[in-house]
Amino acid sequence: MKLLTVTLILFVFSLCAARYRVSVKTGNEMHAGTDNSIYLMIKGTPDIWVTLGILDKRGRNDNLSALNDFDFDKEFPDWMVGSKVVCIMLVTGGNDAWLPEWISVSGDSGYAVFRNSANTWISTDKTEGVGELTLCN
């Protein structure tokens, strides 16, 4: 009976949907925008990475200094992120370099802004930038 109860509780927790709003500000330098797919992962207080999805859909070039908003409804338990988002990871899907200025994440786990203060470009072309960028508060 205990096993059934625990299984039921885990099943209910696994169905909890989390909603996140992500805002991205592209840098003000020439060619800072991209049309690559940019994947976003977040890490919360229990030190678990959760993939939110694609920020930038291939074929849409962000304007210079563009501000873009993305909404994500994901089904994962609240405990996977915990009380706040402490880090984000951006991974590019191509070699069209992108310069994010800042990324904000808001949702059930609060609000956080992650600044790219080192002005690190993201690109699969290693002469232009890094393939993945992790920013933490």
C-alpha positions in Angstrom: 0.0 0.0 0.0 2.9 2.4 0.8 4.4 1.7 -2.6 1.2 2.5 -4.3 0.8 5.8 -2.4 4.4 6.9 -3.1 3.9 6.0 -6.8 0.7 8.0 -7.0 2.3 11.0 -5.3 5.3 10.9 -7.7 2.9 10.6 -10.6 0.9 13.6 -9.5 4.1 15.7 -9.0 5.3 14.6 -12.4 2.2 16.2 -14.1 2.8 19.7 -12.6 3.3 22.2 -15.4 5.7 25.0 -14.9 5.4 28.3 -16.9 8.4 30.5 -17.7 8.7 33.8 -19.5 12.1 34.4 -21.0 13.2 37.8 -22.3 16.3 38.1 -24.3 18.2 41.4 -25.2 20.6 41.1 -28.1 23.8 43.2 -27.9 24.3 46.5 -29.7 27.2 45.5 -31.8 27.1 45.0 -35.6 25.9 41.5 -36.6 24.9 40.7 -33.0 21.7 39.0 -34.1 21.4 35.4 -35.3 19.1 33.1 -37.1 20.4 30.0 -35.4 18.4 27.8 -33.1 19.4 28.7 -29.5 18.6 26.2 -26.8 18.0 27.3 -23.2 18.5 25.3 -20.1 17.9 26.5 -16.5 19.4 25.2 -13.2 17.6 25.8 -9.9 18.5 25.4 -6.3 18.6 21.6 -6.3 21.5 21.7 -8.9 19.5 20.0 -11.7 19.5 21.3 -15.3 16.1 21.5 -17.1 15.7 22.2 -20.8 13.1 24.8 -21.6 13.5 24.7 -25.3 14.5 26.8 -28.4 14.8 30.5 -27.9 15.6 31.5 -31.4 14.0 29.7 -34.3 16.2 29.1 -37.3 15.4 31.5 -40.2 14.4 34.5 -38.0 17.2 37.0 -37.7 16.9 39.1 -34.6 17.3 42.8 -35.2 20.3 44.7 -33.7 19.5 45.3 -30.0 16.2 43.4 -30.4 14.2 42.4 -27.3 12.4 39.1 -27.7 10.0 37.3 -25.3 9.5 33.6 -25.3 6.9 31.6 -23.2 7.5 28.0 -22.2 5.0 25.7 -20.6 6.9 22.6 -19.4 5.7 19.6 -17.5 8.3 18.8 -14.8 8.0 18.8 -11.0 8.5 22.2 -9.2 11.2 20.6 -7.1 13.5 20.2 -10.1 14.0 24.0 -10.2 13.3 24.7 -6.6 12.9 28.2 -5.1 14.8 30.1 -7.8 16.7 29.8 -11.1 20.5 30.3 -10.3 22.0 29.6 -13.7 21.1 29.4 -17.4 22.9 27.7 -20.3 22.6 28.8 -23.9 23.7 26.3 -26.6 23.8 27.3 -30.3 22.7 25.1 -33.2 24.8 26.8 -35.8 27.7 29.1 -36.8 25.8 32.4 -37.2 27.4 34.1 -34.1 25.0 35.7 -31.6 25.8 38.2 -28.8 23.2 38.1 -26.0 23.4 41.2 -23.7 21.1 39.8 -21.0 18.5 37.1 -20.4 15.7 37.3 -17.8 13.7 34.3 -16.6 10.5 34.6 -14.6 8.2 32.0 -13.4 7.0 30.0 -10.4 10.5 30.1 -9.1 10.8 33.9 -9.1 12.6 36.3 -11.4 16.3 36.5 -12.3 18.4 38.4 -14.8 21.6 36.9 -16.2 24.0 39.4 -17.8 26.6 38.5 -20.4 29.1 41.0 -18.9 32.1 39.4 -20.6 30.4 40.1 -24.0 30.9 36.4 -25.0 29.6 35.6 -28.5 27.9 32.2 -29.1 28.7 30.2 -32.2 29.7 26.7 -33.3 32.5 28.4 -35.2 35.2 28.5 -32.5 36.9 31.5 -34.2 33.7 33.6 -33.5 32.7 32.4 -30.0 31.8 29.5 -27.8 29.3 26.7 -28.5 27.6 27.1 -25.1 27.5 29.8 -22.6 26.6 29.4 -18.9 25.6 32.5 -16.9 25.0 32.3 -13.1 24.0 34.7 -10.4 
